[in-house]
Amino acid sequence: MTCEAARRQFDLYLYGELQFGEEEVVERHVEECASCREELSRCRSLHHAMDALESVPPAGLLQASRREFWSRVSRERVAPVGIVARIWSWVSRVTASPAFMRPVGAVALLAVGFMGARAWDSAKSKSEQPVLHVRSVVPDASGGFRLVLDEVRQRTVTGRLDDARIQGMILSAAAGSTDPMLRASSMDALKDHCERADVRKVLLTAMRQDPNFSVRLKAIEGLKPFARDPETRRALSEAVLSDDHPSVRTMAIDLLAGDRENAVIGVLQELMLRESNPDIRQKSLKALRASNASPSTF
């Protein structure tokens, strides 16, 4: 992360609006960069100073503003969007008035925001789900899972994997989180449910593409019952030849051991030609023998 990129994130960081992974990147940069550390300290002091300048509105202002607001709304006889537009016009006039009227305008702006949100929500489908960020997935003693979610504020939900909502959130965390520990715990939660096509798809994608080897190992572990499935066999063969971590290649070889498909035998024979790690070569040789195949190509 460059200093410029880090400093653009400072306000969001201080307001707690960054995702967990983004916070970590900013914090690592600040630890290593003295000038950004000093700049973050200045930003934090400015935030504290602005918080200290919070003004207290006069007593009774809120009630008076509400009465005025509802009085004007009650005189309107048009569609909800038209009401909001007319109220906004009225608020604009109020906020342009002398300084002593501006607190009234500020309260009215809040009221317009509330009314606008209600009008918007009424037009949206009730089935639409909010966007959630899953922060952690932890199994509990009952066989269910505890999920910590980031919304406007953090909250915890509980449920089992036969709950469609819980399924969807864990799949989302496994496929889209920037936190490797969360992806790994999500893979762990899904590993006993590979009979579901969507779960297998997430695990296969993780085995092929996840940058963290621990997550790839969790994905392979979950796919064990489907080691003879053609798509899983192809993904395991790719891992044997191209994965950059020896533990992943070793586990993939173990799952292919005993498979007598010509394509799999060819992969293991090719590995014997190119692999320099003696432990992996020994694993590959053992797997070929289990398949009654020669370690060499002819």
N, C-alpha and C positions, 0 to 999 in steps of 0.2 A: 504494500500500500504506500502510495506517495504521500508527502506532507499535505499537498493540496487536496487530495481525495480524503484524507483523514479529517482535515479541518472542515470540509463540507459536511461531515457527519457529526460534528461536535454538538450542535443544537439538538439533533435527534437523539444522540447518545444521552445527553443530560436530561431530556424529557422521557427517557425510557422507551423510545419508539423504535429502536433497532431490534432485529431478531437476535437470538442468542449467538449465532455464529458471527454475525456482523459486529456485535459488541466485542467478541473475543479478538477479532482482527484489529479493531480500533485500539483496544487496550494493549495488545502486543506492540503496535506501532508506537503508542505513547510511552511505553516502558523503555523503548530503544531510542527515542528521539527527544532530546532535551528541549528543543525549541517548541515542539508540539505539546510537550508536557506543560511548558510555561503558558502556551496559548490556551490549552484546555483549562488551566487554573484561572486565567483571566475570564474566560467564558463562564466558568462556574461562579466567579465573584459577581459578574454582571447579572446572571440569573438570580442570585440571592438578593442583589440590590433592587432589581425590578420587583421581586416578590415583596420586598419590604415597603415598596411604594404603593401597595394596593390601597385604593381609596374606599372609604366607607360611605355608601349612599345615605342621604337623609332618611330619617325614620318616616315611614308611610309612603315613600316614593314607589315601592313595588306595588302596593295596593292601588295607589292612584293610577299608575300606568296600566295595571290590569283592567281597572274600570274603564279607562279611556279606550283601551284596545278592544274590549268586548262590546263597548258601546258602538264603535265604528263598524266592527264585524257584523253586529246584529242588523245594521242598516243596509248591508250588502245583500243582494238577491241574485247573485251570479254563481257560475260554477266555481269549485274550489280553487282552481288555478287562477281564475280571474280575481278571486278574493285576495289571494296572496300577492298578485301583481299590484292591486290597488293599495293594499296595506304597505307594500314596499315603497310605492310612490309617496304615501303619507309619511313613512319613516324618513325618507330622503329629505322631505321638507323640514321635518322636525330636527334632524341632525344638522341641517344647515342653519338653524336658528341660533341665537346668542348662546354663550357658553353655559349659562345656568340651565338651559334646556337639554344639553347633551346627555346627562345621565338618563333622562327620560327616553331619549332616542336609543341609548344603549340597551335599556331594558326592553324596549319595543323590538329591537333587533333580535334579542333572544326569543321573544314571543313569536316573531315571524319565522325564525328558524324552526321552532317547535311545530308551528302550523304547517310549514312547508314540508317538513319530514312526514307529518301525518298524511298530507295530501299525496305525497310520493308513495308512501307505504301502501295506501289504499289502492294504488294503481298497479302495484307489483303482485306477482303470483304468490299465494300463501305457501306454496311448496318450495319457494326458493330458499336455499340454505345459506347462512352466513359463511364468510371465508374464515377458516380456522387455521391456526398454526399449532401443531402438536409439539410440546417441549419434551415430554418424557412418557414412556410406556413401561409400567411396572406390574408384574403379575401379583395377585393377592392370594391369600390362603384359600379362598372359596373356589379357585379355578378361573376367576375372572381377571380383569385388568383395570388398573388405575391409570388414567390418562390426564396429564396436566396440559391444559390448552392455553395458548395466548390469543386473546381477543382484544377488546379494549382494555381489559384487565385480566389477569390470570385467574383461572378457575379449574376445578378438578371434576371430572365426570367418571363414573364407574359403569361397568357393564361387561358382558361376555361376548365372545366372538360370533355368537348366533344373533346378536343385535346388529342390524344393518348399519346403524350409525357408527357403532364402535368399529365394525369392519372397515368402513370407508375411511375413518380417521387414521387407523393404523396403517392401512394401505397407502394413504397419502403421506404419512410420516416416513414409511419405508422407501417410497419412491422419490420424495421431493425434499426431505429435510437437508439442511446444510450441516447438521451435527452428526458426525459419524457414530457417536455413542447411541444417539437416538435411532439411527438407521439400523444399527446392530441389534438393539433391544426390540425393535419392531420386527426384524427378521426372526428373532427368537420367538416372538409371540405368534408369528404366522406359520412356523415350520411344521406344526402338526395339522395343518389345514391345506396341504398341497393338492387334495382332491379337487379344490376349486381352481378353475382355469385362471381367474384373475390373480389369485395368489401365486400360482406357478409363473405367470408372466412377470410379476414383480421380482420374484426370486431369480428367474433366468436373466432378466435385465441387470439385476445387481451383480450376478456372477460374472457377466460379460463386461460391465461398464463401471461399477463402483470403484472410485479411486482408493478406497480403504480396504486393505487385505482382510482385516477382521470381519468386515461386512460381507466380503466375498466368501469367506469360510462359512459364515452363518448361512448364507444363501445355499451353498453346496450341501451343508448338513440338512437343510430343510428339503432338498430335492432328492435325498437318498431313496425314498420309496419309488421315485419315478426315474431311476437311473437307466432303465431300459426303454424309456419313452424316447422316440426318435429325436425330438427337439432338445430334450435334456442331454441325450448322448452327443449331439452335435456341439452343444455348449461346453460339455465336459472335455471333448476332444480339442476344442479351441483353447480352453484353459490349460490343458496339458502342454500344448505347443507354444502358447504365447503369453501366459500369465507371468509377470515378473517376480512373483513371490514363490519360493520353493514349497512353503506349506500348502499353498493353494494347488500347485501342480501335484504334490503328493496325495492330497485328498481326492483330487480328480482321478488320478491313476487308480486309487483304491476302489472307487466306484465303477471304473471300467474293467477291473480285473475279472476274468472269466467270461467276458463278452466275446463271442466268436464271430461277430460281424467283421467282414473283411475291412471295412473302413476303419473300425476301431483298431484292429490289429495293425493296419498300415500306419496309423497315428503313433502307436507305441513303438513300432520298428523305426519310424522316422525320429522319434525322441531318442532312441538308443544311439543314433548317428550324431545328433547335435548336442545332447545334454552333457555338461561337464561336471555336474554335481553327482558324486558317487552314490549317495543315498538314493537319489531319484533314479539313477540308472539301475540300481538294485531293485527298487520298487517296480520299475518298468519291466525288467527281466522276469521278476516273479509273476507279474500280471500276464505276460506273454506265455509263460509256462502253464499258468492256470487255464489259458485258452488253447493249450496244445499247439502253440505257434512258435515258429523259429524267431530268435532275436534279430535275425538279419533278413534283408530283402534279397530276392533272387531275380 
